[in-house]
Amino acid sequence: MTSRIEKIQQLLLEVLAPAKLELHDDSQSHAGHAGAGGGGHFYATIVSSAFEGKTLLKRHQLVYEALGDLMRTDIHALSIKAFTPEEFEHI
Amino acid sequence: MDAIERIKKQIESNRVLLYMKGTPDFPQCGFSGRAVQVLEQCGAEFSYVNIFDDPEVRENLKAYSNWPTFPQLFVNGELVGGSDIMLEMSKNGQLQELLETTKKP
């Protein structure tokens, strides 16, 4: 069985073709709090040219779209840092 | 009034509106708590909706705003984003600028 983080990784790789992708599962530190509903907490740093010319809002929406149903079933919260390759070089 | 109508009315009648889990005094999720903190640090007056109080709004808002998680901040009737975006925008002053526009008549 594929783990949640692998499923997330797979979808993001497919849809956004990121130059860099870092995922971190922080579910343990939130287990059982109100409203978590069994979904996990994840942190993602994504560097992709798909973000070029897009506002932060649009970038996050792209990521949520890529994850589709996982956002309902497996993910309670996803903290996103989204950069274009050029922005990432200048951090 | 159905849920979408309620959402529209809430967004229209509150210039700064936070949909959150819990209340500003007792946030029930760290991300909602962080969103409240950011708004308070900006000195913003804001309204809030505790989505646990209205499960219909909770479900319908996700589709309406094309945003699957909470918190969600709306300013002047438009979705600004979740707590990541709020934090980022507060660091570079964009959020303060945007909130300033809500104070004018």
N, CA and C atoms of all chains as a GROMACS GRO file, in nm:
protein
  588
    1MET      N    1   0.083  -0.121   0.000
    1MET     CA    2   0.000   0.000   0.000
    1MET      C    3   0.087   0.126   0.000
    2THR      N    4   0.043   0.220  -0.080
    2THR     CA    5   0.118   0.344  -0.089
    2THR      C    6   0.087   0.433   0.032
    3SER      N    7   0.188   0.491   0.090
    3SER     CA    8   0.164   0.579   0.204
    3SER      C    9   0.106   0.711   0.154
    4ARG      N   10   0.046   0.784   0.248
    4ARG     CA   11  -0.016   0.912   0.211
    4ARG      C   12   0.084   1.006   0.147
    5ILE      N   13   0.202   1.011   0.207
    5ILE     CA   14   0.299   1.108   0.157
    5ILE      C   15   0.346   1.069   0.016
    6GLU      N   16   0.350   0.939  -0.011
    6GLU     CA   17   0.387   0.895  -0.146
    6GLU      C   18   0.279   0.931  -0.248
    7LYS      N   19   0.153   0.917  -0.206
    7LYS     CA   20   0.042   0.955  -0.296
    7LYS      C   21   0.050   1.104  -0.329
    8ILE      N   22   0.075   1.184  -0.226
    8ILE     CA   23   0.085   1.330  -0.246
    8ILE      C   24   0.200   1.361  -0.342
    9GLN      N   25   0.312   1.298  -0.315
    9GLN     CA   26   0.431   1.321  -0.396
    9GLN      C   27   0.404   1.287  -0.543
   10GLN      N   28   0.342   1.172  -0.564
   10GLN     CA   29   0.314   1.125  -0.698
   10GLN      C   30   0.229   1.224  -0.776
   11LEU      N   31   0.121   1.272  -0.712
   11LEU     CA   32   0.030   1.365  -0.780
   11LEU      C   33   0.100   1.497  -0.811
   12LEU      N   34   0.177   1.548  -0.715
   12LEU     CA   35   0.245   1.676  -0.737
   12LEU      C   36   0.349   1.663  -0.849
   13LEU      N   37   0.420   1.552  -0.850
   13LEU     CA   38   0.520   1.530  -0.956
   13LEU      C   39   0.454   1.525  -1.093
   14GLU      N   40   0.342   1.453  -1.099
   14GLU     CA   41   0.271   1.438  -1.227
   14GLU      C   42   0.220   1.572  -1.280
   15VAL      N   43   0.151   1.646  -1.192
   15VAL     CA   44   0.080   1.764  -1.239
   15VAL      C   45   0.169   1.888  -1.251
   16LEU      N   46   0.260   1.906  -1.154
   16LEU     CA   47   0.335   2.031  -1.152
   16LEU      C   48   0.478   2.017  -1.205
   17ALA      N   49   0.523   1.898  -1.227
   17ALA     CA   50   0.659   1.871  -1.274
   17ALA      C   51   0.760   1.960  -1.203
   18PRO      N   52   0.764   1.954  -1.071
   18PRO     CA   53   0.848   2.047  -0.996
   18PRO      C   54   0.997   2.022  -1.015
   19ALA      N   55   1.074   2.132  -1.016
   19ALA     CA   56   1.219   2.121  -1.020
   19ALA      C   57   1.270   2.074  -0.884
   20LYS      N   58   1.190   2.104  -0.781
   20LYS     CA   59   1.227   2.062  -0.646
   20LYS      C   60   1.098   2.040  -0.568
   21LEU      N   61   1.096   1.934  -0.490
   21LEU     CA   62   0.977   1.904  -0.410
   21LEU      C   63   1.020   1.847  -0.276
   22GLU      N   64   0.980   1.916  -0.170
   22GLU     CA   65   1.009   1.865  -0.036
   22GLU      C   66   0.880   1.849   0.039
   23LEU      N   67   0.859   1.730   0.093
   23LEU     CA   68   0.737   1.704   0.169
   23LEU      C   69   0.773   1.660   0.310
   24HIS      N   70   0.693   1.706   0.403
   24HIS     CA   71   0.718   1.668   0.541
   24HIS      C   72   0.585   1.635   0.608
   25ASP      N   73   0.578   1.521   0.671
   25ASP     CA   74   0.455   1.478   0.737
   25ASP      C   75   0.462   1.515   0.885
   26ASP      N   76   0.374   1.606   0.924
   26ASP     CA   77   0.374   1.653   1.062
   26ASP      C   78   0.249   1.605   1.135
   27SER      N   79   0.188   1.498   1.086
   27SER     CA   80   0.060   1.452   1.140
   27SER      C   81   0.069   1.414   1.288
   28GLN      N   82   0.182   1.358   1.326
   28GLN     CA   83   0.195   1.310   1.465
   28GLN      C   84   0.168   1.419   1.568
   29SER      N   85   0.219   1.539   1.539
   29SER     CA   86   0.208   1.644   1.640
   29SER      C   87   0.068   1.705   1.645
   30HIS      N   88  -0.022   1.661   1.555
   30HIS     CA   89  -0.158   1.715   1.558
   30HIS      C   90  -0.261   1.606   1.582
   31ALA      N   91  -0.218   1.482   1.600
   31ALA     CA   92  -0.312   1.369   1.607
   31ALA      C   93  -0.421   1.395   1.709
   32GLY      N   94  -0.544   1.375   1.663
   32GLY     CA   95  -0.656   1.378   1.755
   32GLY      C   96  -0.711   1.514   1.791
   33HIS      N   97  -0.656   1.623   1.737
   33HIS     CA   98  -0.715   1.752   1.775
   33HIS      C   99  -0.848   1.772   1.704
   34ALA      N  100  -0.930   1.859   1.759
   34ALA     CA  101  -1.066   1.876   1.707
   34ALA      C  102  -1.066   1.906   1.558
   35GLY      N  103  -1.149   1.835   1.486
   35GLY     CA  104  -1.167   1.868   1.345
   35GLY      C  105  -1.062   1.809   1.254
   36ALA      N  106  -0.964   1.740   1.307
   36ALA     CA  107  -0.862   1.682   1.221
   36ALA      C  108  -0.922   1.568   1.137
   37GLY      N  109  -1.018   1.499   1.194
   37GLY     CA  110  -1.093   1.398   1.120
   37GLY      C  111  -1.006   1.288   1.061
   38GLY      N  112  -0.891   1.263   1.122
   38GLY     CA  113  -0.806   1.154   1.076
   38GLY      C  114  -0.712   1.195   0.963
   39GLY      N  115  -0.733   1.312   0.904
   39GLY     CA  116  -0.646   1.356   0.795
   39GLY      C  117  -0.513   1.405   0.850
   40GLY      N  118  -0.414   1.408   0.764
   40GLY     CA  119  -0.281   1.443   0.809
   40GLY      C  120  -0.247   1.591   0.788
   41HIS      N  121  -0.144   1.633   0.858
   41HIS     CA  122  -0.087   1.766   0.838
   41HIS      C  123   0.043   1.751   0.760
   42PHE      N  124   0.056   1.825   0.652
   42PHE     CA  125   0.175   1.812   0.570
   42PHE      C  126   0.233   1.949   0.537
   43TYR      N  127   0.362   1.951   0.517
   43TYR     CA  128   0.430   2.072   0.472
   43TYR      C  129   0.494   2.044   0.337
   44ALA      N  130   0.474   2.133   0.243
   44ALA     CA  131   0.530   2.112   0.110
   44ALA      C  132   0.606   2.237   0.065
   45THR      N  133   0.726   2.217   0.016
   45THR     CA  134   0.798   2.323  -0.054
   45THR      C  135   0.809   2.278  -0.199
   46ILE      N  136   0.754   2.359  -0.288
   46ILE     CA  137   0.745   2.320  -0.428
   46ILE      C  138   0.806   2.429  -0.514
   47VAL      N  139   0.899   2.389  -0.598
   47VAL     CA  140   0.959   2.482  -0.695
   47VAL      C  141   0.918   2.434  -0.833
   48SER      N  142   0.840   2.516  -0.902
   48SER     CA  143   0.790   2.473  -1.033
   48SER      C  144   0.769   2.592  -1.125
   49SER      N  145   0.798   2.571  -1.252
   49SER     CA  146   0.776   2.680  -1.348
   49SER      C  147   0.626   2.699  -1.374
   50ALA      N  148   0.543   2.603  -1.328
   50ALA     CA  149   0.398   2.618  -1.340
   50ALA      C  150   0.347   2.739  -1.260
   51PHE      N  151   0.427   2.788  -1.165
   51PHE     CA  152   0.383   2.900  -1.080
   51PHE      C  153   0.414   3.036  -1.142
   52GLU      N  154   0.487   3.036  -1.253
   52GLU     CA  155   0.529   3.164  -1.309
   52GLU      C  156   0.411   3.252  -1.347
   53GLY      N  157   0.419   3.378  -1.308
   53GLY     CA  158   0.314   3.474  -1.342
   53GLY      C  159   0.185   3.455  -1.264
   54LYS      N  160   0.188   3.372  -1.160
   54LYS     CA  161   0.065   3.347  -1.083
   54LYS      C  162   0.076   3.403  -0.942
   55THR      N  163  -0.038   3.453  -0.892
   55THR     CA  164  -0.041   3.504  -0.755
   55THR      C  165  -0.029   3.386  -0.658
   56LEU      N  166   0.000   3.420  -0.532
   56LEU     CA  167   0.008   3.316  -0.428
   56LEU      C  168  -0.121   3.236  -0.422
   57LEU      N  169  -0.234   3.309  -0.431
   57LEU     CA  170  -0.364   3.243  -0.423
   57LEU      C  171  -0.377   3.138  -0.534
   58LYS      N  172  -0.345   3.179  -0.657
   58LYS     CA  173  -0.356   3.087  -0.771
   58LYS      C  174  -0.259   2.970  -0.757
   59ARG      N  175  -0.141   2.995  -0.705
   59ARG     CA  176  -0.043   2.888  -0.688
   59ARG      C  177  -0.095   2.782  -0.591
   60HIS      N  178  -0.149   2.830  -0.480
   60HIS     CA  179  -0.202   2.733  -0.382
   60HIS      C  180  -0.320   2.656  -0.441
   61GLN      N  181  -0.403   2.727  -0.519
   61GLN     CA  182  -0.517   2.659  -0.581
   61GLN      C  183  -0.471   2.552  -0.680
   62LEU      N  184  -0.362   2.580  -0.752
   62LEU     CA  185  -0.305   2.480  -0.843
   62LEU      C  186  -0.264   2.354  -0.767
   63VAL      N  187  -0.200   2.376  -0.653
   63VAL     CA  188  -0.155   2.262  -0.572
   63VAL      C  189  -0.276   2.182  -0.521
   64TYR      N  190  -0.376   2.254  -0.471
   64TYR     CA  191  -0.496   2.186  -0.420
   64TYR      C  192  -0.565   2.108  -0.532
   65GLU      N  193  -0.571   2.170  -0.650
   65GLU     CA  194  -0.633   2.102  -0.765
   65GLU      C  195  -0.558   1.974  -0.799
   66ALA      N  196  -0.426   1.983  -0.798
   66ALA     CA  197  -0.344   1.866  -0.830
   66ALA      C  198  -0.374   1.752  -0.734
   67LEU      N  199  -0.401   1.786  -0.609
   67LEU     CA  200  -0.423   1.681  -0.508
   67LEU      C  201  -0.567   1.631  -0.508
   68GLY      N  202  -0.658   1.709  -0.566
   68GLY     CA  203  -0.796   1.665  -0.585
   68GLY      C  204  -0.859   1.605  -0.461
   69ASP      N  205  -0.908   1.483  -0.473
   69ASP     CA  206  -0.981   1.417  -0.366
   69ASP      C  207  -0.899   1.393  -0.240
   70LEU      N  208  -0.768   1.386  -0.257
   70LEU     CA  209  -0.684   1.365  -0.138
   70LEU      C  210  -0.707   1.474  -0.034
   71MET      N  211  -0.741   1.596  -0.083
   71MET     CA  212  -0.765   1.706   0.010
   71MET      C  213  -0.886   1.677   0.098
   72ARG      N  214  -0.976   1.594   0.050
   72ARG     CA  215  -1.092   1.560   0.133
   72ARG      C  216  -1.067   1.438   0.220
   73THR      N  217  -0.992   1.342   0.164
   73THR     CA  218  -0.984   1.213   0.231
   73THR      C  219  -0.860   1.199   0.320
   74ASP      N  220  -0.748   1.248   0.273
   74ASP     CA  221  -0.623   1.217   0.342
   74ASP      C  222  -0.554   1.336   0.407
   75ILE      N  223  -0.592   1.455   0.361
   75ILE     CA  224  -0.517   1.572   0.406
   75ILE      C  225  -0.608   1.665   0.484
   76HIS      N  226  -0.571   1.690   0.608
   76HIS     CA  227  -0.646   1.786   0.687
   76HIS      C  228  -0.589   1.926   0.666
   77ALA      N  229  -0.458   1.935   0.659
   77ALA     CA  230  -0.396   2.065   0.638
   77ALA      C  231  -0.267   2.047   0.560
   78LEU      N  232  -0.246   2.142   0.471
   78LEU     CA  233  -0.125   2.138   0.390
   78LEU      C  234  -0.067   2.278   0.390
   79SER      N  235   0.052   2.289   0.443
   79SER     CA  236   0.119   2.417   0.445
   79SER      C  237   0.208   2.423   0.321
   80ILE      N  238   0.188   2.527   0.240
   80ILE     CA  239   0.254   2.530   0.109
   80ILE      C  240   0.350   2.648   0.097
   81LYS      N  241   0.469   2.618   0.050
   81LYS     CA  242   0.558   2.724   0.003
   81LYS      C  243   0.580   2.699  -0.145
   82ALA      N  244   0.535   2.792  -0.227
   82ALA     CA  245   0.539   2.771  -0.372
   82ALA      C  246   0.628   2.877  -0.438
   83PHE      N  247   0.733   2.832  -0.504
   83PHE     CA  248   0.825   2.924  -0.570
   83PHE      C  249   0.839   2.888  -0.718
   84THR      N  250   0.871   2.988  -0.799
   84THR     CA  251   0.918   2.959  -0.935
   84THR      C  252   1.068   2.931  -0.922
   85PRO      N  253   1.128   2.862  -1.021
   85PRO     CA  254   1.271   2.832  -1.013
   85PRO      C  255   1.354   2.959  -0.992
   86GLU      N  256   1.314   3.066  -1.058
   86GLU     CA  257   1.392   3.190  -1.047
   86GLU      C  258   1.383   3.248  -0.906
   87GLU      N  259   1.262   3.249  -0.849
   87GLU     CA  260   1.245   3.300  -0.712
   87GLU      C  261   1.326   3.217  -0.613
   88PHE      N  262   1.326   3.087  -0.636
   88PHE     CA  263   1.392   2.997  -0.541
   88PHE      C  264   1.542   3.024  -0.537
   89GLU      N  265   1.600   3.062  -0.651
   89GLU     CA  266   1.743   3.092  -0.655
   89GLU      C  267   1.778   3.215  -0.573
   90HIS      N  268   1.680   3.301  -0.554
   90HIS     CA  269   1.708   3.428  -0.486
   90HIS      C  270   1.662   3.432  -0.341
   91ILE      N  271   1.626   3.319  -0.287
   91ILE     CA  272   1.586   3.317  -0.146
   91ILE      C  273   1.708   3.341  -0.057
   92MET      N  274  -3.283   3.033   0.386
   92MET     CA  275  -3.175   3.072   0.297
   92MET      C  276  -3.077   2.954   0.282
   93ASP      N  277  -3.042   2.920   0.159
   93ASP     CA  278  -2.950   2.806   0.147
   93ASP      C  279  -2.807   2.849   0.176
   94ALA      N  280  -2.721   2.749   0.184
   94ALA     CA  281  -2.586   2.775   0.234
   94ALA      C  282  -2.508   2.874   0.147
   95ILE      N  283  -2.522   2.861   0.014
   95ILE     CA  284  -2.448   2.951  -0.075
   95ILE      C  285  -2.496   3.096  -0.055
   96GLU      N  286  -2.628   3.113  -0.039
   96GLU     CA  287  -2.682   3.248  -0.013
   96GLU      C  288  -2.627   3.303   0.118
   97ARG      N  289  -2.621   3.218   0.219
   97ARG     CA  290  -2.567   3.261   0.349
   97ARG      C  291  -2.421   3.305   0.334
   98ILE      N  292  -2.345   3.225   0.259
   98ILE     CA  293  -2.203   3.257   0.238
   98ILE      C  294  -2.188   3.392   0.168
   99LYS      N  295  -2.264   3.410   0.060
   99LYS     CA  296  -2.257   3.536  -0.015
   99LYS      C  297  -2.288   3.654   0.074
  100LYS      N  298  -2.393   3.638   0.155
  100LYS     CA  299  -2.434   3.747   0.242
  100LYS      C  300  -2.325   3.778   0.345
  101GLN      N  301  -2.267   3.673   0.402
  101GLN     CA  302  -2.161   3.692   0.501
  101GLN      C  303  -2.042   3.766   0.440
  102ILE      N  304  -2.005   3.725   0.319
  102ILE     CA  305  -1.888   3.784   0.254
  102ILE      C  306  -1.914   3.928   0.213
  103GLU      N  307  -2.038   3.953   0.168
  103GLU     CA  308  -2.073   4.089   0.125
  103GLU      C  309  -2.083   4.186   0.242
  104SER      N  310  -2.134   4.138   0.354
  104SER     CA  311  -2.162   4.232   0.462
  104SER      C  312  -2.048   4.246   0.563
  105ASN      N  313  -1.939   4.174   0.541
  105ASN     CA  314  -1.824   4.190   0.630
  105ASN      C  315  -1.698   4.213   0.546
  106ARG      N  316  -1.638   4.330   0.564
  106ARG     CA  317  -1.524   4.363   0.476
  106ARG      C  318  -1.402   4.280   0.507
  107VAL      N  319  -1.388   4.240   0.633
  107VAL     CA  320  -1.279   4.148   0.669
  107VAL      C  321  -1.343   4.030   0.742
  108LEU      N  322  -1.342   3.915   0.678
  108LEU     CA  323  -1.413   3.800   0.733
  108LEU      C  324  -1.324   3.676   0.733
  109LEU      N  325  -1.312   3.615   0.849
  109LEU     CA  326  -1.231   3.494   0.862
  109LEU      C  327  -1.322   3.374   0.889
  110TYR      N  328  -1.319   3.278   0.798
  110TYR     CA  329  -1.383   3.149   0.826
  110TYR      C  330  -1.281   3.063   0.898
  111MET      N  331  -1.315   3.018   1.017
  111MET     CA  332  -1.214   2.948   1.098
  111MET      C  333  -1.273   2.833   1.177
  112LYS      N  334  -1.184   2.752   1.231
  112LYS     CA  335  -1.225   2.644   1.320
  112LYS      C  336  -1.214   2.696   1.462
  113GLY      N  337  -1.330   2.708   1.530
  113GLY     CA  338  -1.331   2.764   1.663
  113GLY      C  339  -1.355   2.914   1.658
  114THR      N  340  -1.318   2.983   1.765
  114THR     CA  341  -1.337   3.128   1.774
  114THR      C  342  -1.201   3.193   1.796
  115PRO      N  343  -1.192   3.327   1.776
  115PRO     CA  344  -1.063   3.393   1.798
  115PRO      C  345  -1.007   3.366   1.939
  116ASP      N  346  -1.095   3.359   2.040
  116ASP     CA  347  -1.046   3.332   2.175
  116ASP      C  348  -1.010   3.185   2.196
  117PHE      N  349  -1.085   3.097   2.129
  117PHE     CA  350  -1.057   2.954   2.142
  117PHE      C  351  -1.049   2.886   2.006
  118PRO      N  352  -0.943   2.916   1.930
  118PRO     CA  353  -0.927   2.850   1.800
  118PRO      C  354  -0.909   2.700   1.822
  119GLN      N  355  -0.969   2.620   1.733
  119GLN     CA  356  -0.960   2.475   1.752
  119GLN      C  357  -0.867   2.408   1.653
  120CYS      N  358  -0.780   2.489   1.595
  120CYS     CA  359  -0.679   2.434   1.506
  120CYS      C  360  -0.565   2.536   1.502
  121GLY      N  361  -0.443   2.487   1.497
  121GLY     CA  362  -0.327   2.576   1.500
  121GLY      C  363  -0.325   2.676   1.386
  122PHE      N  364  -0.375   2.632   1.269
  122PHE     CA  365  -0.372   2.720   1.153
  122PHE      C  366  -0.472   2.834   1.168
  123SER      N  367  -0.589   2.803   1.225
  123SER     CA  368  -0.688   2.908   1.252
  123SER      C  369  -0.634   3.004   1.357
  124GLY      N  370  -0.567   2.949   1.457
  124GLY     CA  371  -0.508   3.032   1.561
  124GLY      C  372  -0.404   3.128   1.504
  125ARG      N  373  -0.326   3.076   1.410
  125ARG     CA  374  -0.222   3.158   1.349
  125ARG      C  375  -0.285   3.270   1.266
  126ALA      N  376  -0.394   3.239   1.198
  126ALA     CA  377  -0.463   3.340   1.116
  126ALA      C  378  -0.514   3.454   1.204
  127VAL      N  379  -0.572   3.419   1.319
  127VAL     CA  380  -0.621   3.521   1.412
  127VAL      C  381  -0.507   3.609   1.460
  128GLN      N  382  -0.395   3.542   1.494
  128GLN     CA  383  -0.276   3.616   1.541
  128GLN      C  384  -0.228   3.717   1.438
  129VAL      N  385  -0.223   3.673   1.312
  129VAL     CA  386  -0.176   3.762   1.206
  129VAL      C  387  -0.267   3.884   1.196
  130LEU      N  388  -0.399   3.861   1.198
  130LEU     CA  389  -0.493   3.973   1.186
  130LEU      C  390  -0.480   4.067   1.306
  131GLU      N  391  -0.462   4.010   1.424
  131GLU     CA  392  -0.449   4.094   1.544
  131GLU      C  393  -0.320   4.176   1.540
  132GLN      N  394  -0.213   4.112   1.491
  132GLN     CA  395  -0.086   4.186   1.480
  132GLN      C  396  -0.097   4.301   1.381
  133CYS      N  397  -0.184   4.284   1.280
  133CYS     CA  398  -0.205   4.391   1.182
  133CYS      C  399  -0.300   4.498   1.237
  134GLY      N  400  -0.353   4.475   1.356
  134GLY     CA  401  -0.447   4.569   1.416
  134GLY      C  402  -0.579   4.574   1.341
  135ALA      N  403  -0.616   4.464   1.277
  135ALA     CA  404  -0.737   4.463   1.195
  135ALA      C  405  -0.860   4.432   1.279
  136GLU      N  406  -0.968   4.500   1.246
  136GLU     CA  407  -1.097   4.460   1.299
  136GLU      C  408  -1.154   4.359   1.203
  137PHE      N  409  -1.199   4.246   1.255
  137PHE     CA  410  -1.251   4.146   1.163
  137PHE      C  411  -1.368   4.069   1.223
  138SER      N  412  -1.450   4.016   1.134
  138SER     CA  413  -1.558   3.928   1.175
  138SER      C  414  -1.512   3.785   1.151
  139TYR      N  415  -1.580   3.692   1.216
  139TYR     CA  416  -1.541   3.554   1.193
  139TYR      C  417  -1.665   3.465   1.188
  140VAL      N  418  -1.652   3.352   1.123
  140VAL     CA  419  -1.754   3.248   1.125
  140VAL      C  420  -1.684   3.121   1.173
  141ASN      N  421  -1.737   3.064   1.281
  141ASN     CA  422  -1.687   2.935   1.328
  141ASN      C  423  -1.755   2.826   1.244
  142ILE      N  424  -1.678   2.761   1.158
  142ILE     CA  425  -1.739   2.668   1.063
  142ILE      C  426  -1.796   2.543   1.132
  143PHE      N  427  -1.756   2.519   1.256
  143PHE     CA  428  -1.816   2.407   1.329
  143PHE      C  429  -1.961   2.437   1.365
  144ASP      N  430  -1.997   2.567   1.367
  144ASP     CA  431  -2.136   2.605   1.399
  144ASP      C  432  -2.229   2.586   1.281
  145ASP      N  433  -2.176   2.574   1.160
  145ASP     CA  434  -2.259   2.565   1.041
  145ASP      C  435  -2.199   2.467   0.940
  146PRO      N  436  -2.228   2.338   0.957
  146PRO     CA  437  -2.168   2.235   0.872
  146PRO      C  438  -2.199   2.256   0.724
  147GLU      N  439  -2.315   2.317   0.694
  147GLU     CA  440  -2.351   2.341   0.553
  147GLU      C  441  -2.259   2.445   0.491
  148VAL      N  442  -2.234   2.551   0.565
  148VAL     CA  443  -2.142   2.653   0.517
  148VAL      C  444  -2.003   2.592   0.501
  149ARG      N  445  -1.966   2.511   0.597
  149ARG     CA  446  -1.834   2.446   0.592
  149ARG      C  447  -1.816   2.369   0.461
  150GLU      N  448  -1.914   2.289   0.424
  150GLU     CA  449  -1.902   2.207   0.304
  150GLU      C  450  -1.912   2.290   0.175
  151ASN      N  451  -2.008   2.383   0.174
  151ASN     CA  452  -2.033   2.460   0.051
  151ASN      C  453  -1.925   2.564   0.022
  152LEU      N  454  -1.867   2.618   0.128
  152LEU     CA  455  -1.766   2.722   0.107
  152LEU      C  456  -1.645   2.668   0.030
  153LYS      N  457  -1.609   2.543   0.056
  153LYS     CA  458  -1.493   2.484  -0.012
  153LYS      C  459  -1.509   2.490  -0.164
  154ALA      N  460  -1.629   2.458  -0.211
  154ALA     CA  461  -1.655   2.461  -0.355
  154ALA      C  462  -1.669   2.605  -0.404
  155TYR      N  463  -1.738   2.688  -0.325
  155TYR     CA  464  -1.763   2.826  -0.363
  155TYR      C  465  -1.632   2.902  -0.383
  156SER      N  466  -1.538   2.881  -0.293
  156SER     CA  467  -1.414   2.959  -0.298
  156SER      C  468  -1.302   2.883  -0.370
  157ASN      N  469  -1.328   2.757  -0.408
  157ASN     CA  470  -1.224   2.675  -0.469
  157ASN      C  471  -1.102   2.666  -0.378
  158TRP      N  472  -1.130   2.645  -0.251
  158TRP     CA  473  -1.025   2.639  -0.150
  158TRP      C  474  -1.065   2.531  -0.050
  159PRO      N  475  -0.986   2.424  -0.036
  159PRO     CA  476  -1.036   2.307   0.036
  159PRO      C  477  -1.015   2.305   0.187
  160THR      N  478  -0.943   2.403   0.241
  160THR     CA  479  -0.913   2.395   0.385
  160THR      C  480  -0.953   2.524   0.456
  161PHE      N  481  -0.946   2.520   0.587
  161PHE     CA  482  -0.970   2.637   0.671
  161PHE      C  483  -0.846   2.662   0.756
  162PRO      N  484  -0.821   2.788   0.791
  162PRO     CA  485  -0.903   2.908   0.773
  162PRO      C  486  -0.902   2.962   0.629
  163GLN      N  487  -1.000   3.050   0.601
  163GLN     CA  488  -1.005   3.124   0.476
  163GLN      C  489  -1.036   3.270   0.509
  164LEU      N  490  -0.953   3.359   0.456
  164LEU     CA  491  -0.975   3.502   0.479
  164LEU      C  492  -1.035   3.568   0.355
  165PHE      N  493  -1.143   3.642   0.376
  165PHE     CA  494  -1.203   3.723   0.269
  165PHE      C  495  -1.189   3.870   0.306
  166VAL      N  496  -1.140   3.950   0.210
  166VAL     CA  497  -1.131   4.095   0.230
  166VAL      C  498  -1.200   4.162   0.112
  167ASN      N  499  -1.286   4.257   0.142
  167ASN     CA  500  -1.364   4.327   0.038
  167ASN      C  501  -1.431   4.228  -0.057
  168GLY      N  502  -1.482   4.120  -0.003
  168GLY     CA  503  -1.559   4.026  -0.084
  168GLY      C  504  -1.477   3.926  -0.163
  169GLU      N  505  -1.344   3.931  -0.149
  169GLU     CA  506  -1.261   3.838  -0.226
  169GLU      C  507  -1.176   3.750  -0.138
  170LEU      N  508  -1.156   3.626  -0.183
  170LEU     CA  509  -1.070   3.534  -0.109
  170LEU      C  510  -0.926   3.581  -0.116
  171VAL      N  511  -0.865   3.595   0.002
  171VAL     CA  512  -0.722   3.629   0.008
  171VAL      C  513  -0.640   3.501   0.015
  172GLY      N  514  -0.687   3.404   0.096
  172GLY     CA  515  -0.617   3.277   0.106
  172GLY      C  516  -0.624   3.220   0.246
  173GLY      N  517  -0.539   3.122   0.273
  173GLY     CA  518  -0.534   3.059   0.404
  173GLY      C  519  -0.422   3.118   0.488
  174SER      N  520  -0.385   3.048   0.594
  174SER     CA  521  -0.292   3.106   0.691
  174SER      C  522  -0.150   3.122   0.633
  175ASP      N  523  -0.109   3.035   0.543
  175ASP     CA  524   0.023   3.052   0.480
  175ASP      C  525   0.033   3.184   0.406
  176ILE      N  526  -0.070   3.210   0.324
  176ILE     CA  527  -0.071   3.332   0.243
  176ILE      C  528  -0.082   3.455   0.333
  177MET      N  529  -0.165   3.445   0.437
  177MET     CA  530  -0.179   3.557   0.530
  177MET      C  531  -0.044   3.592   0.594
  178LEU      N  532   0.026   3.487   0.637
  178LEU     CA  533   0.154   3.509   0.704
  178LEU      C  534   0.255   3.572   0.608
  179GLU      N  535   0.261   3.515   0.488
  179GLU     CA  536   0.352   3.566   0.386
  179GLU      C  537   0.324   3.713   0.355
  180MET      N  538   0.193   3.744   0.335
  180MET     CA  539   0.154   3.880   0.299
  180MET      C  540   0.176   3.978   0.414
  181SER      N  541   0.170   3.928   0.538
  181SER     CA  542   0.191   4.019   0.650
  181SER      C  543   0.341   4.050   0.665
  182LYS      N  544   0.424   3.956   0.620
  182LYS     CA  545   0.569   3.980   0.629
  182LYS      C  546   0.614   4.087   0.532
  183ASN      N  547   0.552   4.092   0.414
  183ASN     CA  548   0.597   4.192   0.317
  183ASN      C  549   0.505   4.315   0.311
  184GLY      N  550   0.412   4.323   0.406
  184GLY     CA  551   0.331   4.444   0.418
  184GLY      C  552   0.207   4.448   0.329
  185GLN      N  553   0.192   4.349   0.243
  185GLN     CA  554   0.076   4.350   0.151
  185GLN      C  555  -0.056   4.337   0.225
  186LEU      N  556  -0.055   4.254   0.330
  186LEU     CA  557  -0.179   4.232   0.403
  186LEU      C  558  -0.223   4.360   0.475
  187GLN      N  559  -0.124   4.428   0.538
  187GLN     CA  560  -0.155   4.553   0.607
  187GLN      C  561  -0.214   4.654   0.508
  188GLU      N  562  -0.154   4.659   0.388
  188GLU     CA  563  -0.203   4.752   0.284
  188GLU      C  564  -0.348   4.720   0.247
  189LEU      N  565  -0.372   4.591   0.226
  189LEU     CA  566  -0.505   4.547   0.187
  189LEU      C  567  -0.607   4.578   0.298
  190LEU      N  568  -0.567   4.552   0.422
  190LEU     CA  569  -0.658   4.575   0.535
  190LEU      C  570  -0.687   4.724   0.551
  191GLU      N  571  -0.587   4.806   0.519
  191GLU     CA  572  -0.604   4.951   0.528
  191GLU      C  573  -0.719   4.998   0.437
  192THR      N  574  -0.732   4.933   0.322
  192THR     CA  575  -0.837   4.974   0.227
  192THR      C  576  -0.977   4.948   0.282
  193THR      N  577  -0.987   4.862   0.382
  193THR     CA  578  -1.120   4.832   0.436
  193THR      C  579  -1.165   4.937   0.536
  194LYS      N  580  -1.072   5.023   0.577
  194LYS     CA  581  -1.107   5.122   0.679
  194LYS      C  582  -1.169   5.247   0.619
  195LYS      N  583  -1.146   5.263   0.486
  195LYS     CA  584  -1.204   5.382   0.421
  195LYS      C  585  -1.352   5.358   0.395
  196PRO      N  586  -1.430   5.467   0.400
  196PRO     CA  587  -1.574   5.452   0.381
  196PRO      C  588  -1.610   5.412   0.238
   0.00000   0.00000   0.00000
